[in-house]
Amino acid sequence: MDLTAMPGSSIRKPKFIAGTEVPGRVFQVLLMISELEPMVQYGLLAQMKQV
């Protein structure tokens, strides 16, 4: 099954920084945090990059 052939599949996939893969649920949490406190999101992303 070729997911890339499905319409809208590329739209639903969040685009991450090269070399990083975050589960959709974590991404949604980061989006929620970013709406409340952008600096917190940047801090979490920085920690995730260091791991």
Phi, psi and omega in degrees: 000122183263105182292331183292341181277346181285135181295134176085358183295322181289335180285322183287334182284120175293142180266121183256168175296145184305132177091000180241142175227122181240132177304149184305320183294319178296320180298319179297320178298317179297322178296318179297317180295320183296328179289328182273317188209089183306322183296327178294317180298315181298322178296318179294318180297321179296319179295320181294324179294324183288332182293000000 
